[in-house]
Structure formats: structure tokens, C-alpha cells
Amino acid sequence: MTNSSNAYLNPVKATTVSGPTTTVAYNTNNLTELNTTSVPVGLVYRFPGDNVTAGLKYQYDTTDYSPAPYFKTINGVPQAQPALVNKKLTKNFLGLTLAGALTSSGKLTTSTQVGYYQSQLDNNPSRSGLSYSISLNHNFTEKVTHFLSLGRSAGPTSTGSESIGNTYAYGASYAYSDKTAFNLALAKTDNTLSTTKAGSTSFNLGVNYRYNSYLSLNGGYSLTQTNSGNSSPDFNTNAVNLSAAFKY
């Protein structure tokens, strides 16, 4: 069993002036906090002589919604927080799993889960459909490896509702030397919330350098194009990151 939760601390506050006599102060983080408990149960069979397992998996998830910190005043008078539209999401998943090497050489491996989900948000009509997580890893040569992953799942959102999301990712890594490796990745996500669709496309390029057995350096560039899916404008994000890791 696993449990995960999130909390919003110190919401950003803003003030607007509406007309000559009205001043509104509010926070810009009026979202929903989530507390999710997952209980997976599975039966796994290992094929004799192979590094391959197959299994049957059932998982029950429940998510409780709670209001994030809220602040709003009109001319200094505190305003009541709106009631939550939804309070609980439950989800059942039943599917098959496959993991391990798909070839005798061990160069192609997978971690796959394919099944069917059913979810219900409070007393609303239930939803159901296909849910999967497929990951393939391939050692193309001694220096080049690449991977492909596909996913589809339903889950809670920070806006207090439920979304169905799809993910697609491809990445590759090239070991230039025993100390230096280059990597790139492309990823696309799309989410459906009620009748609204949103998503993003990202490109990442990075380099890893192992200075010695104690110190390694990492650097990279990423570009993300985000489609908000509503009246908000789309936007692009560019980021450069540098990091170092030390062990002893």
C-alpha cells in the first residue's frame, strides 16, 4: 500500500482594483489538495530459464480532495471560501503485466501493464476504459541505447476533478567515452478534462560527465510547448540546467 499527498504553502497573493472604490486581494493558488491511497494486489509467474515474468494485477485507488489555502478580501472584508465541487475519487484497475527480456540476447526489455479501469467521482456517473503503461528499452549497440514508452491513465487533478491522460516518449543515449554520455528525449502529453483538451510537447538534450569515481557533472537544455486547451494563451518554456553529484 502506498500513500501520497500534496499541500500548498504560502500562496502568492495579488491585489486588483475594480472601479474607483473596490479593491480585491486574493491568492493565485486556489487549487485542490490531494491525498491518494493505492492498494495493489498481484500474482506473478516467472517463466523457467527466462528473465521474463507475467502476471495479473488488481489495484484500488482512492483520492480525497481538500481545499488548498484560500484568501480573498473585498475592501478588506474576508470572503468565504467556495465549497468543493468534488470530494472523493475511487478507481479500480484490473490488467495483465509483462516484464523482462524479450530476446535471448537480453538487448530488448520491457515493463508492460495493460488493462481496464473503472473510476467514479463522488456520485457522478462512472467512467471506464483502456489503461496501459508500456516501456521498451533496446541496447542498439555497445554505445547506443534507446527507449520508447506509451501510457494512458485516468486520475485526479489539482483543480478538483478527473482527467484522462496520454503520454508518448522516446529517448536515446550515446556513450561517447567511459566518462561522457549524451542523451536526448522527446515527449508528448495530452489530457482530457470534461470537454477541454490540453497538453504539452517537450524536447530535452543533455550531457553527463563523470569526472572521477566521486564526482559527476550534468548539463542540459529543454524546450516545452504547452497547449492550455482553453481561453488562456499557449506558451513556450526554455530551460538550461546544470547539476553536480558527489558520493563518498
PyMOL commands that set and color helices and strands:
alter all, ss='L'
color gray80, all
select strands_A, chain A and resi 2-5+13-18+22-27+32-46+52-67+72-74+77-78+88-101+108-121+127-139+144-156+162-175+180-193+196-210+215-227+235-246
alter strands_A, ss='S'
color yellow, strands_A
deselect
rebuild
show_as cartoon
